[in-house]
Amino acid sequence: MARVLVYYAHPGDRFSHVNAALFQAARDVDGIATLDLYRAYPRFNIDIDAEQQRLRDHDVIVFQHPLFWYSTPALIKEWIDLVLEHGFAYGTGGEALHGKSLLQVLSAAGPEDAYSPEGYQHFELRRFLTPMEQTARLCGMRYLAPYPLYGALQARDDGRLNPHLAGYRTVLEALRDDRLDLDAATHAEILSADALPLTPRL
């Protein structure tokens, strides 16, 4: 079994339309470690040693967050700047993360068709996440295709939230149980619970 850690980052958690429910879904999955970054570090005083040890202790790192201006909330960027140090995550002797996997689980306000060359966002979602993908590569990690919820502000009212929560649990269970086809998940544009690349049960 793989050791999976979910980092949750939402600065306005009490106003969340979907992310609070997604984080609770992750917490409900047996064998999944979780940390609410804004609750742990409300003043951005990140414990670098503790975070580096968490990374050493887990095989799969998940960042769950809303998409803010085509990127992550600020605390994730601060976390990356401080925790992924030279000599630990990259550079000479920086091999602590080699062979691990990184997944982004995120919500986007716009509909799915907005994230295309023809849509008003002009690019596929994964294009906006290129800095995180390259960060993973520099650290010797495998970047898995993101698991997004589009049109997040309407998802609860139009009935899409509960199926998405169930899909999120399926993704985490597949990661935990080493059943996600990591090669297929790496090369996909996004991950979808309806077409999740799973390996056969033995």
Backbone as ProteinMPNN parsed JSONL, in Angstrom:
{"seq_chain_A": "MARVLVYYAHPGDRFSHVNAALFQAARDVDGIATLDLYRAYPRFNIDIDAEQQRLRDHDVIVFQHPLFWYSTPALIKEWIDLVLEHGFAYGTGGEALHGKSLLQVLSAAGPEDAYSPEGYQHFELRRFLTPMEQTARLCGMRYLAPYPLYGALQARDDGRLNPHLAGYRTVLEALRDDRLDLDAATHAEILSADALPLTPRL", "coords_chain_A": {"N_chain_A": [[0.832, -1.198, 0.0], [0.409, 2.269, -0.705], [1.597, 5.244, 0.872], [-0.304, 7.961, 1.469], [-0.607, 11.46, 1.418], [-2.621, 14.216, 2.01], [-2.613, 17.561, 1.416], [-4.455, 20.324, 2.306], [-5.547, 23.436, 1.144], [-7.088, 26.349, 1.615], [-7.807, 29.589, 1.91], [-10.183, 30.814, 2.63], [-11.873, 28.997, 4.0], [-14.305, 28.749, 5.479], [-16.131, 29.857, 3.818], [-16.296, 28.172, 1.733], [-17.508, 26.641, -1.214], [-17.248, 24.055, -2.239], [-14.781, 22.914, -1.505], [-14.374, 22.422, 1.257], [-16.055, 20.256, 1.66], [-14.823, 18.404, -0.029], [-12.369, 18.081, 1.268], [-13.241, 16.934, 3.644], [-14.18, 14.53, 2.623], [-11.765, 13.363, 1.873], [-10.618, 13.043, 4.401], [-12.22, 11.089, 5.4], [-11.43, 8.739, 4.227], [-9.961, 5.696, 4.856], [-6.643, 5.273, 6.049], [-5.465, 7.482, 4.858], [-3.451, 10.274, 5.197], [-3.895, 13.63, 6.368], [-3.644, 17.226, 6.136], [-4.554, 20.445, 7.033], [-3.436, 23.216, 5.679], [-3.788, 26.028, 6.045], [-4.965, 26.102, 8.531], [-2.975, 24.943, 10.065], [-0.842, 26.694, 9.666], [-1.526, 29.606, 10.062], [-0.295, 32.09, 10.059], [1.654, 31.774, 8.216], [3.998, 30.72, 9.169], [5.831, 28.394, 8.558], [6.756, 25.141, 9.51], [9.572, 23.926, 8.622], [11.243, 21.658, 8.979], [9.418, 19.772, 10.008], [7.646, 19.553, 7.861], [9.292, 18.602, 5.818], [9.881, 16.113, 6.872], [7.334, 14.957, 6.81], [7.052, 14.703, 4.052], [9.086, 12.872, 3.486], [7.959, 10.677, 4.715], [5.831, 9.835, 3.174], [4.416, 8.523, 0.124], [2.828, 9.501, -1.914], [1.856, 12.729, -2.681], [-0.7, 14.979, -2.264], [-2.143, 17.954, -3.326], [-4.828, 19.78, -2.447], [-7.011, 22.225, -3.504], [-8.596, 25.422, -4.269], [-8.602, 26.895, -7.553], [-6.778, 29.694, -7.922], [-6.51, 32.588, -9.654], [-5.35, 31.184, -11.821], [-3.537, 29.595, -10.541], [-2.133, 28.384, -7.442], [-3.433, 28.833, -4.051], [-1.84, 31.316, -1.936], [-0.389, 30.274, 0.244], [0.455, 27.72, -0.466], [2.396, 28.283, -2.395], [4.252, 29.638, -0.748], [4.881, 27.517, 0.946], [6.132, 25.749, -0.879], [8.347, 27.338, -1.616], [9.803, 27.407, 0.786], [9.972, 24.774, 1.854], [10.834, 22.964, -0.131], [13.762, 22.685, -0.376], [17.063, 23.339, -1.721], [19.293, 20.65, -1.915], [17.672, 19.082, -0.424], [15.176, 18.665, -1.847], [15.978, 19.022, -4.457], [18.851, 19.48, -6.63], [22.341, 19.156, -5.615], [22.627, 16.259, -3.808], [19.93, 16.375, -3.288], [17.632, 14.366, -3.16], [15.401, 13.455, -1.837], [12.745, 13.283, -2.594], [12.582, 11.738, -4.809], [10.986, 9.529, -7.029], [8.5, 9.677, -5.844], [4.984, 10.637, -6.045], [2.942, 13.327, -7.291], [-0.114, 14.995, -6.985], [-2.661, 17.221, -8.018], [-5.701, 18.266, -6.74], [-8.408, 20.033, -7.554], [-10.611, 22.917, -7.607], [-12.454, 24.769, -9.982], [-13.902, 27.79, -10.997], [-14.949, 28.317, -13.518], [-16.708, 26.795, -16.338], [-16.114, 23.52, -17.845], [-15.729, 23.718, -20.646], [-14.634, 26.213, -20.895], [-11.962, 25.97, -20.51], [-10.163, 25.556, -22.842], [-8.712, 25.843, -26.171], [-10.661, 27.158, -27.628], [-12.28, 28.232, -25.718], [-13.092, 30.765, -23.185], [-10.961, 30.93, -21.437], [-8.853, 30.131, -22.922], [-6.782, 28.191, -22.805], [-6.016, 24.725, -22.071], [-6.732, 23.292, -18.86], [-4.528, 21.986, -17.688], [-2.356, 23.294, -18.787], [-2.189, 25.666, -17.352], [-1.216, 24.733, -15.0], [1.409, 24.154, -15.305], [3.757, 25.229, -13.928], [3.647, 23.862, -11.428], [3.811, 21.241, -12.305], [6.378, 21.217, -13.449], [7.867, 21.776, -11.175], [7.476, 19.408, -9.739], [8.812, 17.631, -11.473], [11.459, 18.621, -11.374], [12.056, 17.902, -8.83], [12.248, 15.204, -9.043], [9.892, 13.82, -9.02], [6.82, 12.15, -9.956], [4.401, 13.684, -11.868], [1.022, 13.626, -11.644], [-1.925, 13.693, -13.679], [-4.263, 16.353, -13.14], [-7.126, 16.306, -10.893], [-9.987, 17.727, -11.438], [-12.747, 19.871, -10.429], [-14.951, 21.386, -12.326], [-16.866, 24.432, -12.86], [-17.459, 24.98, -10.179], [-18.916, 26.585, -8.399], [-21.563, 26.112, -8.903], [-21.876, 23.44, -8.491], [-22.95, 22.069, -6.271], [-25.657, 22.745, -6.335], [-26.511, 21.8, -8.836], [-26.245, 19.096, -8.686], [-23.801, 17.82, -9.136], [-21.838, 17.653, -7.206], [-21.875, 15.554, -5.199], [-21.412, 13.105, -6.723], [-18.835, 13.803, -7.549], [-17.441, 13.925, -5.147], [-17.568, 11.224, -4.417], [-16.042, 10.214, -6.492], [-13.568, 11.369, -5.903], [-12.92, 10.056, -3.526], [-12.6, 7.524, -4.633], [-10.348, 7.94, -6.257], [-8.378, 8.487, -4.28], [-8.425, 6.072, -2.844], [-7.571, 4.327, -4.839], [-4.964, 5.277, -5.245], [-3.89, 4.793, -2.691], [-4.063, 2.008, -2.585], [-2.345, 1.204, -4.546], [-3.43, 0.926, -7.117], [-3.87, 2.668, -9.156], [-3.084, 3.323, -12.468], [-0.155, 4.609, -12.984], [1.402, 5.507, -15.13], [-0.489, 5.931, -17.169], [-2.041, 7.823, -15.841], [-0.247, 9.894, -15.618], [0.08, 10.796, -18.233], [-2.42, 11.587, -19.047], [-4.788, 14.239, -19.786], [-6.519, 15.28, -17.824], [-7.699, 13.767, -14.751], [-10.472, 11.644, -14.457], [-13.151, 10.372, -12.629], [-14.926, 8.746, -13.908], [-13.513, 7.521, -15.888], [-11.214, 6.37, -14.815], [-7.868, 5.34, -14.841], [-7.279, 2.257, -13.925], [-5.407, -0.45, -12.492], [-5.704, -4.018, -12.898], [-7.254, -5.939, -10.276], [-5.438, -8.197, -8.282]], "CA_chain_A": [[0.0, 0.0, 0.0], [1.13, 3.536, -0.751], [1.303, 6.199, 1.937], [-0.841, 9.137, 0.773], [-0.774, 12.651, 2.25], [-3.407, 15.274, 1.378], [-2.512, 18.924, 1.92], [-5.615, 21.141, 1.936], [-5.224, 24.857, 1.252], [-8.169, 27.261, 1.225], [-7.764, 30.666, 2.907], [-11.546, 31.17, 3.033], [-12.521, 27.694, 4.157], [-15.68, 28.833, 5.984], [-16.98, 30.283, 2.716], [-16.078, 27.231, 0.642], [-18.656, 26.016, -1.879], [-17.02, 22.621, -2.466], [-13.506, 22.385, -1.016], [-14.511, 21.873, 2.6], [-16.636, 18.919, 1.507], [-13.797, 17.552, -0.626], [-11.39, 17.746, 2.297], [-13.867, 15.979, 4.554], [-14.192, 13.246, 1.921], [-10.408, 12.801, 1.994], [-10.41, 12.643, 5.795], [-13.036, 9.901, 5.664], [-10.831, 7.56, 3.593], [-9.026, 5.021, 5.757], [-5.249, 5.17, 5.64], [-5.016, 8.699, 4.193], [-3.052, 11.35, 6.104], [-4.361, 14.926, 5.887], [-3.228, 18.418, 6.874], [-5.118, 21.725, 6.593], [-2.29, 24.112, 5.761], [-4.136, 27.335, 6.609], [-5.203, 25.922, 9.962], [-1.682, 24.654, 10.697], [0.081, 27.819, 9.526], [-2.327, 30.795, 9.73], [0.603, 33.229, 9.862], [2.656, 31.362, 7.225], [5.243, 30.336, 9.85], [5.89, 26.979, 8.211], [7.779, 24.316, 10.178], [10.243, 23.29, 7.481], [11.702, 20.317, 9.351], [8.247, 18.892, 10.119], [7.095, 19.319, 6.528], [10.206, 17.726, 5.084], [9.704, 14.756, 7.384], [6.081, 14.453, 6.241], [7.319, 14.29, 2.675], [9.856, 11.627, 3.528], [7.135, 9.593, 5.241], [4.716, 9.51, 2.285], [4.755, 8.184, -1.259], [1.994, 10.313, -2.803], [1.519, 14.022, -2.1], [-1.861, 15.581, -2.922], [-2.511, 19.317, -2.965], [-6.239, 20.046, -2.755], [-7.164, 23.674, -3.372], [-9.264, 26.115, -5.37], [-7.72, 27.546, -8.529], [-6.77, 31.146, -7.712], [-5.759, 33.27, -10.694], [-4.626, 30.186, -12.617], [-2.454, 29.074, -9.727], [-2.512, 27.893, -6.121], [-3.443, 29.835, -2.981], [-0.497, 31.82, -1.632], [0.339, 29.475, 1.231], [1.134, 26.615, -1.154], [3.626, 28.836, -2.979], [5.194, 29.846, 0.357], [5.305, 26.178, 1.37], [7.099, 25.268, -1.873], [9.573, 28.147, -1.527], [10.551, 27.13, 2.005], [10.146, 23.352, 2.166], [11.559, 22.24, -1.182], [15.084, 23.304, -0.356], [18.218, 22.75, -2.399], [19.924, 19.66, -1.064], [16.608, 18.194, 0.06], [14.243, 18.309, -2.915], [16.63, 19.11, -5.772], [20.255, 19.882, -6.554], [23.305, 18.205, -5.073], [22.121, 15.548, -2.644], [18.49, 16.609, -3.104], [16.916, 13.231, -3.753], [14.436, 12.95, -0.864], [11.414, 13.112, -3.191], [12.674, 10.939, -6.03], [10.112, 8.368, -7.125], [7.187, 9.942, -5.268], [4.008, 11.184, -6.995], [2.265, 14.557, -6.901], [-1.431, 15.161, -7.601], [-3.465, 18.376, -7.642], [-7.155, 18.123, -6.755], [-8.74, 21.451, -7.491], [-11.9, 23.414, -8.08], [-12.38, 25.919, -10.879], [-15.22, 28.415, -11.106], [-15.427, 28.273, -14.893], [-17.113, 25.491, -16.865], [-15.047, 22.77, -18.49], [-15.445, 24.184, -22.007], [-13.855, 27.451, -20.854], [-10.538, 25.608, -20.473], [-9.834, 25.001, -24.151], [-8.295, 26.921, -27.07], [-11.836, 27.879, -28.102], [-12.991, 28.799, -24.58], [-12.655, 32.104, -22.793], [-9.673, 30.851, -20.739], [-7.903, 29.996, -24.035], [-5.846, 27.083, -22.647], [-6.45, 23.614, -21.236], [-6.42, 23.483, -17.448], [-3.189, 21.506, -17.338], [-1.371, 24.302, -19.182], [-2.042, 26.63, -16.259], [-0.559, 24.072, -13.873], [2.762, 23.802, -15.719], [4.785, 25.45, -12.9], [3.626, 22.787, -10.444], [4.304, 20.036, -12.966], [7.829, 21.309, -13.574], [8.385, 21.649, -9.822], [7.523, 17.974, -9.449], [9.876, 17.02, -12.284], [12.755, 19.034, -10.842], [12.26, 17.161, -7.579], [12.29, 13.777, -9.318], [8.582, 13.239, -8.746], [5.9, 11.918, -11.066], [3.244, 14.57, -11.787], [-0.19, 12.993, -12.156], [-2.911, 14.622, -14.222], [-5.1, 16.873, -12.061], [-8.517, 15.877, -10.733], [-10.656, 19.014, -11.244], [-14.191, 20.081, -10.443], [-15.273, 22.607, -13.051], [-18.143, 25.021, -12.49], [-17.58, 24.574, -8.776], [-19.892, 27.379, -7.663], [-22.896, 25.564, -9.155], [-21.828, 21.977, -8.425], [-23.848, 21.552, -5.242], [-27.05, 22.943, -6.75], [-26.88, 21.027, -10.025], [-26.136, 17.668, -8.418], [-22.515, 17.235, -9.52], [-20.879, 17.586, -6.109], [-21.8, 14.234, -4.548], [-20.643, 12.168, -7.561], [-17.425, 14.189, -7.563], [-16.886, 13.486, -3.868], [-17.376, 9.776, -4.517], [-14.906, 10.01, -7.386], [-12.356, 11.736, -5.167], [-12.611, 8.925, -2.641], [-12.104, 6.438, -5.484], [-8.971, 8.291, -6.634], [-7.507, 8.303, -3.123], [-8.336, 4.639, -2.552], [-6.735, 3.718, -5.875], [-3.58, 5.645, -4.93], [-3.513, 4.072, -1.472], [-3.98, 0.567, -2.843], [-1.45, 0.99, -5.695], [-4.241, 0.446, -8.236], [-3.922, 3.659, -10.219], [-2.056, 3.177, -13.493], [0.536, 5.885, -12.884], [1.824, 5.955, -16.459], [-1.672, 6.492, -17.839], [-2.449, 9.019, -15.115], [0.719, 10.947, -15.917], [-0.056, 11.305, -19.598], [-3.768, 12.087, -19.282], [-4.954, 15.689, -19.633], [-7.052, 15.359, -16.469], [-8.246, 12.521, -14.254], [-11.918, 11.603, -14.301], [-13.565, 9.148, -11.938], [-15.675, 7.911, -14.86], [-12.569, 6.8, -16.755], [-9.984, 6.313, -14.047], [-7.038, 4.22, -15.298], [-6.966, 1.356, -12.815], [-4.796, -1.739, -12.81], [-6.589, -5.105, -12.43], [-7.027, -6.521, -8.948], [-4.784, -9.5, -8.334]], "C_chain_A": [[0.868, 1.249, 0.0], [0.684, 4.433, 0.398], [0.946, 7.536, 1.282], [-1.063, 10.262, 1.779], [-1.522, 13.709, 1.452], [-3.167, 16.581, 2.122], [-3.707, 19.714, 1.39], [-5.263, 22.605, 2.138], [-6.372, 25.697, 0.708], [-8.225, 28.369, 2.274], [-9.135, 31.1, 3.398], [-12.392, 29.944, 3.248], [-13.984, 27.81, 4.588], [-16.655, 29.303, 4.916], [-16.929, 29.309, 1.535], [-17.395, 26.68, 0.103], [-18.473, 24.508, -1.989], [-15.785, 22.079, -1.761], [-13.572, 21.826, 0.387], [-15.081, 20.461, 2.54], [-15.632, 17.951, 0.904], [-12.77, 17.132, 0.428], [-11.972, 16.753, 3.304], [-13.922, 14.596, 3.921], [-12.831, 12.575, 2.016], [-10.162, 12.288, 3.407], [-11.172, 11.36, 6.13], [-12.454, 8.618, 5.068], [-9.797, 6.956, 4.543], [-7.609, 5.029, 5.179], [-4.709, 6.372, 4.906], [-4.663, 9.731, 5.251], [-3.482, 12.689, 5.518], [-3.787, 16.044, 6.745], [-3.866, 19.642, 6.227], [-4.021, 22.77, 6.771], [-2.637, 25.457, 6.386], [-4.48, 27.239, 8.084], [-3.88, 25.692, 10.691], [-0.769, 25.874, 10.721], [-0.67, 29.104, 9.164], [-1.48, 32.042, 9.497], [1.777, 32.889, 8.941], [3.999, 30.998, 7.869], [5.441, 28.825, 9.728], [7.051, 26.287, 8.933], [8.456, 23.466, 9.099], [10.665, 21.864, 7.819], [10.53, 19.337, 9.42], [7.691, 18.559, 8.744], [8.009, 18.419, 5.703], [10.095, 16.29, 5.577], [8.399, 14.154, 6.884], [6.298, 13.954, 4.815], [8.112, 12.995, 2.634], [8.965, 10.441, 3.871], [6.023, 9.143, 4.308], [5.196, 9.31, 0.856], [4.03, 9.055, -2.275], [1.604, 11.583, -2.058], [0.392, 14.628, -2.938], [-2.02, 17.001, -2.412], [-3.946, 19.546, -3.412], [-6.526, 21.512, -2.475], [-8.057, 24.231, -4.474], [-8.217, 26.72, -6.307], [-7.854, 29.05, -8.356], [-5.898, 31.788, -8.784], [-4.794, 32.324, -11.414], [-3.471, 29.557, -11.841], [-3.018, 28.562, -8.404], [-2.758, 29.06, -5.17], [-2.024, 30.136, -2.515], [0.284, 30.921, -0.688], [1.037, 28.28, 0.593], [2.435, 27.108, -1.782], [4.675, 29.084, -1.895], [5.753, 28.514, 0.851], [6.368, 25.633, 0.419], [8.425, 26.014, -1.735], [10.433, 27.746, -0.337], [10.903, 25.653, 2.186], [11.007, 22.633, 1.132], [12.944, 22.851, -1.381], [16.083, 22.573, -1.257], [18.919, 21.806, -1.422], [18.938, 18.723, -0.398], [15.741, 17.716, -1.099], [14.876, 18.334, -4.304], [18.082, 19.503, -5.547], [21.131, 18.798, -5.946], [22.782, 17.577, -3.787], [20.629, 15.658, -2.428], [17.632, 15.544, -3.742], [15.817, 12.682, -2.845], [13.079, 12.629, -1.479], [11.427, 12.241, -4.44], [11.75, 9.721, -5.956], [8.741, 8.555, -6.513], [6.272, 10.548, -6.341], [3.339, 12.412, -6.406], [0.97, 14.693, -7.691], [-2.055, 16.454, -7.104], [-4.942, 18.042, -7.802], [-7.699, 19.526, -6.561], [-10.137, 21.747, -8.012], [-11.66, 24.64, -8.944], [-13.785, 26.487, -11.049], [-15.799, 28.28, -12.507], [-15.845, 26.876, -15.315], [-15.981, 24.82, -17.62], [-14.708, 23.326, -19.865], [-14.731, 25.532, -22.037], [-12.363, 27.171, -20.948], [-10.174, 24.834, -21.731], [-9.385, 26.136, -25.05], [-9.468, 27.76, -27.569], [-12.583, 28.578, -26.969], [-12.404, 30.117, -24.127], [-11.389, 32.102, -21.937], [-8.523, 30.552, -21.707], [-6.908, 28.832, -23.941], [-6.509, 25.964, -21.858], [-5.992, 23.855, -19.793], [-4.98, 23.098, -17.128], [-2.102, 22.487, -17.751], [-1.134, 25.301, -18.061], [-1.263, 26.05, -15.083], [0.881, 23.684, -14.182], [3.815, 24.1, -14.651], [4.812, 24.359, -11.828], [4.155, 21.491, -11.057], [5.824, 20.069, -13.076], [8.511, 21.246, -12.211], [8.528, 20.177, -9.443], [8.665, 17.308, -10.209], [11.253, 17.361, -11.741], [13.095, 18.259, -9.58], [12.27, 15.654, -7.789], [10.984, 13.061, -9.037], [7.803, 13.014, -10.041], [4.687, 12.826, -10.867], [2.057, 13.874, -12.442], [-1.143, 14.049, -12.682], [-3.844, 15.085, -13.116], [-6.506, 16.266, -12.063], [-9.334, 17.134, -10.421], [-12.18, 18.882, -11.095], [-14.437, 21.423, -11.106], [-16.628, 23.141, -12.593], [-18.469, 24.804, -11.026], [-18.657, 25.341, -8.02], [-21.319, 26.845, -7.824], [-22.986, 24.06, -8.875], [-22.775, 21.399, -7.384], [-25.303, 21.629, -5.714], [-27.448, 22.073, -7.926], [-26.609, 19.533, -9.886], [-24.818, 17.03, -8.785], [-21.572, 17.011, -8.349], [-20.773, 16.187, -5.527], [-21.106, 13.192, -5.42], [-19.149, 12.508, -7.595], [-16.736, 13.788, -6.263], [-16.614, 11.99, -3.877], [-16.185, 9.457, -5.409], [-13.582, 10.333, -6.709], [-11.952, 10.61, -4.222], [-12.045, 7.754, -3.439], [-10.657, 6.695, -5.901], [-8.013, 8.031, -5.471], [-7.345, 6.831, -2.77], [-7.454, 3.93, -3.577], [-5.26, 4.039, -5.649], [-3.078, 4.862, -3.723], [-3.238, 2.599, -1.745], [-3.081, 0.217, -4.017], [-2.205, 0.45, -6.903], [-4.364, 1.467, -9.359], [-2.769, 3.42, -11.186], [-1.321, 4.507, -13.599], [1.015, 6.4, -14.233], [0.662, 6.597, -17.2], [-2.103, 7.787, -17.172], [-1.503, 10.185, -15.37], [0.447, 11.595, -17.261], [-1.459, 11.807, -19.931], [-3.787, 13.612, -19.171], [-5.491, 16.009, -18.243], [-7.464, 13.957, -16.045], [-9.753, 12.671, -14.085], [-12.292, 10.288, -13.638], [-14.3, 8.201, -12.871], [-14.753, 7.093, -15.754], [-11.207, 6.71, -16.078], [-9.15, 5.117, -14.497], [-6.576, 3.355, -14.134], [-6.286, 0.093, -13.306], [-5.724, -2.844, -12.279], [-6.25, -5.535, -11.012], [-6.412, -7.897, -9.106], [-5.557, -10.509, -7.489]], "O_chain_A": [[1.928, 1.283, 0.625], [-0.466, 4.38, 0.835], [1.779, 8.162, 0.628], [-1.631, 10.05, 2.851], [-1.112, 14.063, 0.347], [-3.476, 16.698, 3.308], [-3.943, 19.769, 0.183], [-4.737, 22.979, 3.187], [-6.601, 25.752, -0.5], [-8.643, 28.125, 3.406], [-9.245, 31.694, 4.471], [-13.508, 29.855, 2.737], [-14.823, 27.046, 4.111], [-17.868, 29.168, 5.079], [-17.462, 29.598, 0.464], [-18.282, 26.301, 0.867], [-19.439, 23.758, -1.847], [-15.741, 20.891, -1.443], [-12.89, 20.846, 0.687], [-14.645, 19.576, 3.276], [-15.597, 16.784, 1.295], [-12.353, 15.974, 0.475], [-11.279, 15.843, 3.76], [-13.731, 13.593, 4.609], [-12.743, 11.364, 2.216], [-9.57, 11.225, 3.592], [-10.795, 10.633, 7.05], [-12.934, 7.526, 5.37], [-8.868, 7.638, 4.976], [-7.407, 4.82, 3.983], [-3.601, 6.312, 4.373], [-5.486, 10.035, 6.115], [-3.441, 12.871, 4.301], [-3.483, 15.848, 7.921], [-3.737, 19.854, 5.021], [-3.714, 23.164, 7.897], [-1.856, 25.979, 7.182], [-4.3, 28.21, 8.819], [-3.685, 26.185, 11.802], [-0.013, 26.073, 11.672], [-0.475, 29.639, 8.073], [-1.916, 32.959, 8.801], [2.767, 33.618, 8.889], [5.024, 30.972, 7.188], [5.239, 28.081, 10.688], [8.175, 26.79, 8.959], [7.95, 22.409, 8.722], [10.46, 20.955, 7.015], [10.635, 18.206, 8.948], [7.306, 17.419, 8.485], [7.527, 17.561, 4.964], [10.201, 15.351, 4.788], [8.352, 12.966, 6.564], [5.783, 12.905, 4.43], [7.825, 12.116, 1.82], [9.183, 9.332, 3.382], [5.332, 8.17, 4.607], [6.224, 9.842, 0.436], [4.546, 9.318, -3.362], [1.086, 11.525, -0.943], [0.512, 14.771, -4.155], [-2.031, 17.231, -1.203], [-4.248, 19.511, -4.605], [-6.317, 21.994, -1.362], [-8.253, 23.582, -5.501], [-7.094, 27.017, -5.898], [-8.916, 29.618, -8.611], [-4.689, 31.561, -8.823], [-3.61, 32.614, -11.588], [-2.529, 29.042, -12.442], [-4.221, 28.339, -8.269], [-2.329, 30.178, -5.457], [-1.12, 29.317, -2.677], [1.504, 30.817, -0.81], [2.099, 27.867, 1.058], [3.458, 26.429, -1.709], [5.851, 28.779, -2.091], [6.944, 28.397, 1.138], [7.391, 25.113, 0.864], [9.493, 25.403, -1.735], [11.66, 27.744, -0.434], [12.006, 25.323, 2.622], [11.823, 21.782, 1.488], [13.242, 23.447, -2.416], [15.966, 21.375, -1.514], [19.109, 22.134, -0.25], [19.327, 17.684, 0.135], [15.586, 16.513, -1.312], [14.348, 17.721, -5.231], [18.491, 19.816, -4.429], [20.7, 17.656, -5.787], [22.526, 18.27, -2.803], [20.106, 15.087, -1.472], [16.975, 15.79, -4.753], [15.348, 11.563, -3.055], [12.34, 11.799, -0.95], [10.385, 12.033, -5.06], [11.732, 8.988, -4.967], [7.889, 7.676, -6.645], [6.738, 10.926, -7.416], [3.186, 12.532, -5.19], [0.954, 14.529, -8.911], [-1.992, 16.76, -5.914], [-5.379, 17.592, -8.862], [-7.476, 20.141, -5.519], [-10.747, 20.962, -8.738], [-10.772, 25.447, -8.667], [-14.746, 25.737, -11.225], [-17.012, 28.144, -12.665], [-15.402, 25.886, -14.733], [-15.003, 25.468, -17.993], [-13.534, 23.405, -20.225], [-14.268, 25.956, -23.095], [-11.59, 28.014, -21.404], [-9.913, 23.631, -21.694], [-9.646, 27.297, -24.734], [-9.299, 28.935, -27.896], [-13.434, 29.429, -27.228], [-11.357, 30.544, -24.613], [-10.794, 33.16, -21.726], [-7.355, 30.703, -21.349], [-6.249, 28.523, -24.933], [-7.435, 26.198, -21.08], [-4.995, 24.535, -19.548], [-4.294, 23.801, -16.386], [-1.036, 22.517, -17.137], [-0.003, 25.737, -17.844], [-0.715, 26.792, -14.268], [1.508, 22.963, -13.406], [4.715, 23.279, -14.472], [5.887, 23.973, -11.369], [4.867, 20.734, -10.397], [6.486, 19.062, -12.825], [9.617, 20.718, -12.1], [9.55, 19.753, -8.904], [9.404, 16.506, -9.639], [12.121, 16.492, -11.657], [14.262, 17.992, -9.293], [12.296, 14.898, -6.817], [10.962, 11.846, -8.839], [8.096, 13.613, -11.076], [4.019, 12.76, -9.834], [2.078, 13.573, -13.635], [-1.165, 15.175, -12.185], [-4.188, 14.297, -12.235], [-6.999, 15.787, -13.084], [-9.376, 17.568, -9.269], [-12.796, 17.926, -11.566], [-14.165, 22.473, -10.523], [-17.435, 22.411, -12.017], [-19.603, 24.486, -10.669], [-19.254, 24.8, -7.089], [-22.179, 27.097, -6.98], [-24.059, 23.472, -9.008], [-23.347, 20.332, -7.604], [-26.08, 20.694, -5.517], [-28.6, 21.647, -8.016], [-26.73, 18.787, -10.858], [-24.709, 15.804, -8.753], [-20.605, 16.261, -8.474], [-19.662, 15.678, -5.375], [-20.273, 12.445, -4.905], [-18.304, 11.616, -7.661], [-15.582, 13.36, -6.274], [-15.57, 11.535, -3.409], [-15.411, 8.544, -5.121], [-12.587, 9.641, -6.923], [-10.776, 10.258, -4.134], [-11.126, 7.073, -2.985], [-9.836, 5.778, -5.9], [-6.958, 7.425, -5.657], [-6.246, 6.391, -2.432], [-6.68, 3.039, -3.226], [-4.401, 3.178, -5.838], [-1.967, 4.332, -3.738], [-2.296, 2.02, -1.203], [-3.049, -0.936, -4.447], [-1.682, -0.39, -7.635], [-4.912, 1.152, -10.415], [-1.614, 3.326, -10.772], [-1.814, 5.436, -14.239], [1.033, 7.61, -14.458], [0.803, 7.67, -17.786], [-2.486, 8.741, -17.849], [-1.922, 11.342, -15.34], [0.571, 12.811, -17.407], [-1.665, 12.393, -20.994], [-2.911, 14.205, -18.542], [-4.982, 16.901, -17.565], [-7.567, 13.058, -16.88], [-10.239, 13.705, -13.625], [-11.813, 9.224, -14.03], [-14.301, 6.989, -12.654], [-15.171, 6.08, -16.316], [-10.175, 6.949, -16.705], [-9.656, 3.996, -14.535], [-5.607, 3.68, -13.447], [-6.559, -0.378, -14.411], [-6.451, -2.623, -11.311], [-5.09, -5.497, -10.602], [-6.823, -8.673, -9.969], [-5.163, -11.672, -7.404]]}, "name": "protein", "num_of_chains": 1, "seq": "MARVLVYYAHPGDRFSHVNAALFQAARDVDGIATLDLYRAYPRFNIDIDAEQQRLRDHDVIVFQHPLFWYSTPALIKEWIDLVLEHGFAYGTGGEALHGKSLLQVLSAAGPEDAYSPEGYQHFELRRFLTPMEQTARLCGMRYLAPYPLYGALQARDDGRLNPHLAGYRTVLEALRDDRLDLDAATHAEILSADALPLTPRL"}
